[in-house]
Amino acid sequence: MRKRQWRALDELFAGVFDGMTYKEISEKCPEAYAMRKKNKLSYRYPRGESYLDVIKRVEQVMLHMQRHKDPVVIVAHQAILRVIYTYFMGKPREDATKTAIPLNTVIKLTPYAYNTKEERFVLHKMSTGDTDEAPSH
């Protein structure tokens, strides 16, 4: 299998908030935090991207993946995985912002003519005390 890196699969760019946690964003700029919480799909970070921007950016890669006959392995950040997952599962794009993509889990999608089979393989179970302070774009 040949390794490829697609820049179109880079994480959603949070612009001026890049690298900040949701808590930090809510404290520094509560109005931006509230606007994004209200409409995560179309909210565009200042000098950054929205989910709609990411969907457009990732679309060509997804079309390319559909033409592959060999298995494709994707390692990416949450927003990208959500967009790809909802696309291949035939869900509305609005679901991309709330689809759960668990950490430490491989999701195998096998496309068929009229549906997609899903299998999940947990690689590492998180202990109950583990938290994730980074934003889950």
C-alpha positions in Angstrom: 0.0 0.0 0.0 1.4 3.4 -1.0 1.3 6.1 1.6 -0.3 9.4 0.6 -0.8 12.7 2.4 -3.6 14.9 1.3 -3.5 18.5 2.5 -7.2 18.6 2.0 -7.5 16.3 5.0 -5.9 18.8 7.4 -7.9 19.6 10.5 -10.5 22.3 10.5 -8.6 25.6 10.9 -9.8 27.5 13.9 -8.2 30.7 12.8 -7.5 33.1 15.7 -8.6 30.4 18.1 -6.2 27.7 16.8 -4.6 25.8 19.6 -7.1 26.9 22.2 -9.5 24.7 24.2 -13.3 25.3 24.1 -13.0 26.6 27.7 -10.3 29.1 26.7 -12.4 30.3 23.7 -15.6 30.6 25.9 -13.6 32.8 28.4 -11.7 35.0 25.9 -14.6 35.4 23.4 -17.9 34.3 24.8 -19.9 35.7 21.9 -17.9 33.7 19.3 -18.3 30.6 21.4 -22.1 31.1 21.6 -22.4 31.7 17.9 -20.5 28.5 17.1 -22.5 26.5 19.6 -25.7 27.8 18.0 -24.7 26.8 14.5 -21.6 24.6 14.3 -22.1 23.7 10.6 -21.9 27.2 9.1 -20.0 29.1 11.9 -16.7 30.2 10.5 -13.9 30.9 12.9 -12.4 34.4 12.5 -9.7 34.0 9.9 -10.5 30.3 9.9 -12.9 27.7 8.5 -16.4 26.4 9.0 -17.6 22.8 8.7 -19.1 23.8 5.3 -15.6 24.9 4.2 -14.2 21.6 5.3 -16.9 19.6 3.5 -16.1 21.5 0.3 -12.4 20.9 0.8 -12.7 17.2 1.6 -15.2 16.5 -1.1 -12.7 15.8 -3.9 -10.7 13.4 -1.7 -13.9 11.5 -0.9 -14.7 11.2 -4.6 -11.2 9.9 -5.3 -11.5 7.4 -2.4 -14.7 6.0 -3.9 -12.8 5.0 -7.1 -10.2 2.9 -5.1 -10.5 -0.8 -5.3 -7.9 -1.4 -2.6 -8.5 -0.6 1.1 -7.9 3.0 2.1 -6.7 3.9 5.7 -7.4 7.4 6.9 -5.7 8.9 9.9 -7.1 12.4 10.6 -8.5 14.7 13.1 -12.1 14.7 14.4 -13.8 17.2 12.1 -12.3 15.5 9.0 -13.3 12.0 10.2 -16.8 13.2 11.0 -17.2 14.7 7.5 -15.9 11.5 5.8 -18.0 9.2 8.0 -21.3 11.1 7.4 -20.6 11.2 3.7 -19.9 7.4 3.3 -22.8 6.5 5.7 -25.2 8.6 3.6 -26.1 11.0 6.4 -27.1 14.6 6.0 -24.1 17.0 6.3 -25.7 18.6 9.4 -24.9 15.3 11.2 -21.1 15.9 10.6 -21.0 18.4 13.5 -22.5 15.9 16.1 -21.3 12.5 14.9 -19.4 10.7 17.5 -15.9 9.5 16.4 -14.4 7.9 19.5 -10.7 8.2 20.2 -8.5 5.1 20.0 -11.0 3.4 17.7 -10.6 2.1 14.1 -13.8 2.4 12.1 -14.0 0.1 9.1 -16.4 1.2 6.4 -17.2 -1.2 3.6 -19.3 0.3 0.8 -21.9 -1.7 -1.0 -24.3 -0.7 -3.8 -27.0 0.7 -1.5 -25.5 0.9 1.9 -22.2 0.9 3.9 -21.3 -1.7 6.5 -19.6 -0.4 9.6 -17.3 -2.2 12.0 -15.6 -0.7 15.1 -12.4 -1.9 16.7 -11.4 -0.3 20.0 -7.7 -0.2 20.3 -7.4 1.3 23.8 -10.2 1.9 26.3 -9.9 5.2 28.1 -10.0 5.1 31.9 -12.8 7.0 33.6 -10.5 9.8 34.8 -9.1 10.6 31.3 -10.3 14.0 29.8 -9.6 15.7 26.6 -9.0 19.4 26.9 -8.3 20.0 23.2 -11.2 21.2 21.1 -13.1 18.6 19.2 -13.7 20.7 16.1 
